[in-house]
């Protein structure tokens, strides 16, 4: 097991290094000038050149890369050219809001996707299966921005069931005492159910927008995992002995497919952390995705680099944890050397 853990950590370290190199090179070929954007149209060429020099933007590419790797090794993500603030401080201040939204979206994906996937697998080739597959196709093909607009129009503008896309709490409502940065949890820890309820109401629309699309992937994963177990020997034996189909489904198929399903949910959560830029902007959600959106408009390479690296490292770390848990539960994985 130790060798398996070391191998996974070594591969992950190389992956992080590759991620950093790719992100650095990609951000350097993007068009635009953050220095000019920060100083405004009235700035002189000398002022712009001085600001670029202060950030090392005129240095040779290899010198910029070396300086960036040295700073990154020290935990320094740099300073935002557009605002002058520390990139790491900006990102990690917004990380709890992104995590809260991703967790809520994952809950939506599970509540919708698991039952639909189970029904589709249990009635393979029938109407329920067709409905489940159609839902999976529609859910995965609909753009989050378009779905969010539909939900805002239907549940806020028309029905007035939920609040509008103005952030995490009503205007003028103070946030709960900061413990985790996630308003719902912090309000509950502070014994303030009223603020927690408000935070949940403002969380519903963006969570539905992200979660419905993710639920389509969950439907496919659950259906495939259950169908894969349907032809196994223990399932055929149980059916031959006259065990009720529902019992076979939940006792044998679901139990044996659970590891694959949980692994897939971990990957879905990883995607939700990094795939929410448009949704956060649409709902004025003050997370890392919205910061990245603003950085694109300001041509701020430092923020874009920091965002891509933080999201990439979170994604890699979650995958490592999933792999290690998989190997711990199933000895065949670590003995075989890799997860299929």
KEPA-481947 format. One line per field, with one value per residue (C-alpha): residue number from 1; x, z, y. Coordinates in nm, 3 decimals, decimal comma, always signed. Example, Ala and Ser with C-alpha at 12.3 -4.5 7.8 and 13.67 -1.06 7.14 Angstrom:
BEGIN
n <- 1; 2;
east <- +1,230; +1,367;
up <- +0,780; +0,714;
north <- -0,450; -0,106;
//
This chain:
BEGIN
n <- 1; 2; 3; 4; 5; 6; 7; 8; 9; 10; 11; 12; 13; 14; 15; 16; 17; 18; 19; 20; 21; 22; 23; 24; 25; 26; 27; 28; 29; 30; 31; 32; 33; 34; 35; 36; 37; 38; 39; 40; 41; 42; 43; 44; 45; 46; 47; 48; 49; 50; 51; 52; 53; 54; 55; 56; 57; 58; 59; 60; 61; 62; 63; 64; 65; 66; 67; 68; 69; 70; 71; 72; 73; 74; 75; 76; 77; 78; 79; 80; 81; 82; 83; 84; 85; 86; 87; 88; 89; 90; 91; 92; 93; 94; 95; 96; 97; 98; 99; 100; 101; 102; 103; 104; 105; 106; 107; 108; 109; 110; 111; 112; 113; 114; 115; 116; 117; 118; 119; 120; 121; 122; 123; 124; 125; 126; 127; 128; 129; 130; 131; 132; 133; 134; 135; 136; 137; 138; 139; 140; 141; 142; 143; 144; 145; 146; 147; 148; 149; 150; 151; 152; 153; 154; 155; 156; 157; 158; 159; 160; 161; 162; 163; 164; 165; 166; 167; 168; 169; 170; 171; 172; 173; 174; 175; 176; 177; 178; 179; 180; 181; 182; 183; 184; 185; 186; 187; 188; 189; 190; 191; 192; 193; 194; 195; 196; 197; 198; 199; 200; 201; 202; 203; 204; 205; 206; 207; 208; 209; 210; 211; 212; 213; 214; 215; 216; 217; 218; 219; 220; 221; 222; 223; 224; 225; 226; 227; 228; 229; 230; 231; 232; 233; 234; 235; 236; 237; 238; 239; 240; 241; 242; 243; 244; 245; 246; 247; 248; 249; 250; 251; 252; 253; 254; 255; 256; 257; 258; 259; 260; 261; 262; 263; 264; 265; 266; 267; 268; 269; 270; 271; 272; 273; 274; 275; 276; 277; 278; 279; 280; 281; 282; 283; 284; 285; 286; 287; 288; 289; 290; 291; 292; 293; 294; 295; 296; 297; 298; 299; 300; 301; 302; 303; 304; 305; 306; 307; 308; 309; 310; 311; 312; 313; 314; 315; 316; 317; 318; 319; 320; 321; 322; 323; 324; 325; 326; 327; 328; 329; 330; 331; 332; 333; 334; 335; 336; 337; 338; 339; 340;
east <- +0,000; +0,289; +0,435; +0,094; +0,053; +0,402; +0,345; +0,016; +0,172; +0,467; +0,239; +0,030; +0,338; +0,441; +0,083; +0,083; +0,414; +0,275; -0,037; +0,169; +0,374; +0,069; -0,120; +0,182; +0,237; -0,131; -0,179; +0,127; -0,018; -0,356; -0,422; -0,463; -0,257; -0,352; -0,125; -0,303; -0,642; -0,556; -0,421; -0,701; -0,712; -0,557; -0,232; +0,086; +0,304; +0,575; +0,335; +0,219; +0,577; +0,674; +0,386; +0,472; +0,834; +0,732; +0,547; +0,824; +0,596; +0,873; +1,128; +1,218; +0,972; +1,216; +1,299; +0,928; +0,878; +1,170; +1,049; +0,695; +0,805; +1,017; +0,726; +0,483; +0,710; +0,687; +0,307; +0,299; +0,051; +0,155; -0,026; -0,322; -0,217; -0,570; -0,614; -0,271; -0,408; -0,255; -0,394; -0,383; -0,573; -0,836; -0,884; -0,895; -1,134; -1,377; -1,311; -1,575; -1,851; -1,745; -1,731; -2,074; -2,226; -2,053; -2,175; -2,532; -2,516; -2,380; -2,676; -2,914; -2,731; -2,755; -3,120; -3,220; -2,959; -2,946; -3,322; -3,350; -3,041; -3,171; -3,513; -3,350; -3,129; -3,410; -3,635; -3,369; -3,515; -3,851; -4,019; -3,846; -3,508; -3,590; -3,706; -3,388; -3,165; -3,353; -3,314; -2,942; -2,898; -3,105; -2,941; -2,589; -2,656; -2,829; -2,591; -2,585; -2,627; -2,947; -3,081; -3,006; -3,198; -3,496; -3,490; -3,461; -3,754; -3,970; -3,897; -3,811; -3,957; -4,282; -4,364; -4,177; -4,091; -3,721; -3,509; -3,332; -2,970; -2,814; -2,563; -2,568; -2,796; -3,053; -2,911; -2,842; -2,837; -2,508; -2,329; -2,299; -1,978; -1,702; -1,608; -1,598; -1,696; -2,001; -2,300; -2,549; -2,313; -2,181; -2,533; -2,629; -2,313; -2,400; -2,752; -2,914; -3,171; -3,324; -3,000; -2,938; -3,282; -3,214; -2,878; -3,046; -3,307; -3,038; -2,842; -3,126; -3,129; -2,754; -2,740; -3,024; -2,854; -2,531; -2,688; -2,934; -2,656; -2,446; -2,740; -2,740; -2,388; -2,496; -2,785; -2,543; -2,297; -2,556; -2,729; -2,402; -2,277; -2,598; -2,621; -2,259; -2,348; -2,665; -2,476; -2,250; -2,267; -2,407; -2,694; -2,782; -2,766; -2,997; -3,247; -3,228; -3,322; -3,629; -3,515; -3,740; -3,604; -3,621; -3,417; -3,159; -3,136; -3,076; -2,902; -2,674; -2,645; -2,654; -2,422; -2,160; -2,194; -2,169; -1,791; -1,794; -2,084; -1,913; -1,595; -1,792; -1,958; -1,615; -1,526; -1,855; -1,777; -1,434; -1,602; -1,852; -1,568; -1,417; -1,717; -1,913; -1,761; -2,066; -2,312; -2,134; -2,135; -2,502; -2,614; -2,365; -2,218; -1,890; -1,684; -1,359; -1,536; -1,669; -1,323; -1,184; -1,457; -1,365; -0,997; -1,071; -1,240; -0,945; -0,682; -0,530; -0,296; -0,193; -0,548; -0,618; -0,299; -0,382; -0,739; -0,641; -0,367; -0,583; -0,872; -0,630; -0,464; -0,804; -0,908; -0,584; -0,605; -0,963; -0,863; -0,571; -0,801; -1,046; -0,769; -0,628; -0,971; -1,038; -0,711; -0,775; -1,119; -1,030; -0,687; -0,693; -0,642; -0,322; -0,186; -0,260; -0,091; -0,364; -0,734; -0,909;
up <- +0,000; +0,079; -0,266; -0,422; -0,221; -0,311; -0,678; -0,683; -0,501; -0,742; -1,044; -0,890; -0,827; -1,191; -1,297; -1,087; -1,242; -1,591; -1,499; -1,384; -1,704; -1,930; -1,740; -1,746; -2,120; -2,211; -2,011; -2,177; -2,527; -2,441; -2,601; -2,399; -2,162; -1,794; -1,718; -1,974; -1,850; -1,491; -1,567; -1,804; -2,145; -2,017; -1,908; -2,093; -2,261; -2,001; -1,712; -1,874; -1,940; -1,578; -1,443; -1,678; -1,565; -1,196; -1,255; -1,472; -1,775; -2,007; -1,890; -2,118; -2,095; -1,922; -1,662; -1,595; -1,562; -1,323; -1,104; -1,107; -1,005; -0,721; -0,592; -0,633; -0,433; -0,151; -0,170; -0,343; -0,630; -0,710; -0,711; -0,929; -1,191; -1,216; -0,841; -0,679; -0,423; -0,332; -0,563; -0,303; -0,049; -0,309; -0,422; -0,082; +0,053; -0,221; -0,205; +0,066; -0,148; -0,442; -0,225; -0,074; -0,420; -0,548; -0,249; -0,296; -0,668; -0,590; -0,356; -0,637; -0,878; -0,638; -0,544; -0,911; -1,080; -0,856; -0,859; -1,233; -1,301; -1,083; -1,255; -1,598; -1,512; -1,344; -1,650; -1,917; -2,268; -2,144; -2,116; -1,789; -1,946; -2,252; -2,033; -1,826; -2,135; -2,286; -1,959; -1,954; -2,309; -2,252; -1,918; -2,050; -2,368; -2,213; -2,146; -1,775; -1,872; -2,064; -1,792; -1,529; -1,723; -1,752; -1,378; -1,296; -1,525; -1,396; -1,023; -0,956; -1,219; -1,276; -0,973; -0,711; -0,526; -0,486; -0,452; -0,746; -0,852; -0,621; -0,423; -0,108; +0,123; +0,094; +0,060; +0,405; +0,581; +0,767; +0,706; +0,994; +1,202; +0,980; +1,077; +0,749; +0,508; +0,403; +0,509; +0,568; +0,792; +0,970; +1,045; +1,188; +1,401; +1,529; +1,620; +1,364; +1,171; +1,011; +0,835; +0,748; +0,587; +0,387; +0,274; +0,159; -0,039; -0,223; -0,282; -0,448; -0,794; -0,866; -0,716; -0,942; -1,244; -1,179; -1,031; -1,309; -1,564; -1,328; -1,256; -1,621; -1,575; -1,255; -1,439; -1,698; -1,431; -1,210; -1,503; -1,648; -1,311; -1,237; -1,587; -1,556; -1,243; -1,396; -1,581; -1,295; -1,148; -0,808; -0,968; -1,204; -0,913; -0,699; -0,982; -1,043; -0,679; -0,722; -0,526; -0,590; -0,858; -0,620; -0,361; -0,623; -0,738; -0,395; -0,211; -0,485; -0,777; -0,589; -0,315; -0,561; -0,786; -0,496; -0,505; -0,872; -0,813; -0,520; -0,724; -1,006; -0,764; -0,650; -1,010; -1,055; -0,748; -0,893; -1,210; -1,013; -0,836; -1,162; -1,394; -1,228; -1,375; -1,581; -1,309; -1,042; -1,270; -1,362; -0,998; -0,861; -0,649; -0,498; -0,556; -0,736; -1,067; -1,063; -0,975; -1,276; -1,498; -1,383; -1,442; -1,803; -1,859; -1,700; -1,883; -1,543; -1,606; -1,242; -1,124; -1,417; -1,345; -0,977; -1,040; -1,291; -1,064; -0,748; -0,929; -1,096; -0,766; -0,600; -0,889; -0,871; -0,491; -0,506; -0,768; -0,551; -0,251; -0,464; -0,597; -0,251; -0,109; -0,403; -0,346; +0,027; -0,025; -0,321; -0,285; -0,654; -0,750; -0,555; -0,643; -1,010; -0,993; -1,135; -1,137; -1,461;
north <- +0,000; +0,238; +0,190; +0,254; +0,578; +0,702; +0,624; +0,817; +1,113; +1,116; +1,112; +1,389; +1,607; +1,573; +1,651; +1,969; +2,076; +2,014; +2,209; +2,507; +2,508; +2,485; +2,756; +2,988; +2,947; +2,977; +3,297; +3,448; +3,409; +3,561; +3,900; +4,217; +4,433; +4,428; +4,723; +4,942; +4,822; +4,910; +5,258; +5,348; +5,516; +5,840; +5,674; +5,757; +5,498; +5,562; +5,494; +5,169; +5,061; +5,137; +4,928; +4,642; +4,656; +4,653; +4,324; +4,179; +4,154; +4,273; +4,015; +3,721; +3,434; +3,197; +3,461; +3,514; +3,138; +3,099; +3,387; +3,250; +2,899; +3,038; +3,247; +2,961; +2,729; +2,985; +2,988; +3,327; +3,345; +3,700; +4,032; +4,116; +4,368; +4,509; +4,574; +4,542; +4,293; +3,958; +3,690; +3,412; +3,622; +3,711; +3,351; +3,185; +3,449; +3,344; +2,969; +2,894; +3,048; +2,829; +2,516; +2,591; +2,627; +2,312; +2,107; +2,230; +2,151; +1,804; +1,746; +1,845; +1,613; +1,319; +1,376; +1,386; +1,168; +0,861; +0,780; +0,845; +0,632; +0,348; +0,352; +0,356; +0,057; -0,136; -0,095; -0,124; -0,106; +0,019; +0,358; +0,454; +0,380; +0,591; +0,880; +0,857; +0,859; +1,153; +1,345; +1,268; +1,397; +1,712; +1,787; +1,752; +1,951; +2,254; +2,544; +2,647; +3,013; +2,939; +2,709; +2,973; +3,236; +3,001; +2,930; +3,301; +3,380; +3,096; +3,085; +3,450; +3,683; +3,492; +3,276; +3,482; +3,163; +3,236; +3,552; +3,708; +3,668; +3,925; +3,720; +3,510; +3,714; +3,996; +4,345; +4,486; +4,148; +4,102; +3,772; +3,524; +3,510; +3,372; +3,017; +2,823; +3,100; +2,897; +3,105; +2,824; +2,628; +2,938; +3,061; +2,721; +2,714; +3,062; +2,948; +3,180; +2,972; +3,283; +3,379; +3,013; +2,997; +3,312; +3,174; +2,852; +3,045; +3,244; +2,923; +2,729; +2,893; +2,873; +2,523; +2,408; +2,564; +2,374; +2,063; +1,982; +1,963; +1,753; +1,523; +1,421; +1,284; +1,110; +0,942; +0,801; +0,684; +0,515; +0,349; +0,219; +0,094; -0,096; -0,245; -0,361; -0,559; -0,707; -0,982; -1,086; -1,435; -1,339; -1,145; -1,431; -1,676; -1,461; -1,438; -1,813; -1,872; -1,656; -1,352; -1,053; -0,815; -0,518; -0,707; -0,807; -0,445; -0,291; -0,575; -0,706; -0,464; -0,133; -0,250; -0,371; -0,066; +0,177; +0,209; +0,307; +0,547; +0,719; +0,752; +0,911; +1,154; +1,265; +1,346; +1,532; +1,743; +1,822; +1,944; +2,156; +2,337; +2,456; +2,465; +2,743; +3,062; +3,161; +3,056; +3,260; +3,563; +3,515; +3,496; +3,754; +3,477; +3,606; +3,293; +3,220; +3,172; +3,526; +3,656; +3,469; +3,618; +3,968; +3,888; +3,793; +4,128; +4,308; +4,098; +4,015; +3,722; +3,683; +3,615; +3,384; +3,189; +3,163; +3,055; +2,786; +2,651; +2,645; +2,475; +2,232; +2,141; +2,090; +1,865; +1,664; +1,635; +1,507; +1,250; +1,135; +1,095; +0,899; +0,674; +0,613; +0,534; +0,305; +0,123; +0,094; -0,058; -0,281; -0,451; -0,550; -0,186; -0,128; -0,471; -0,411; -0,074; +0,147; +0,201; +0,116;
//
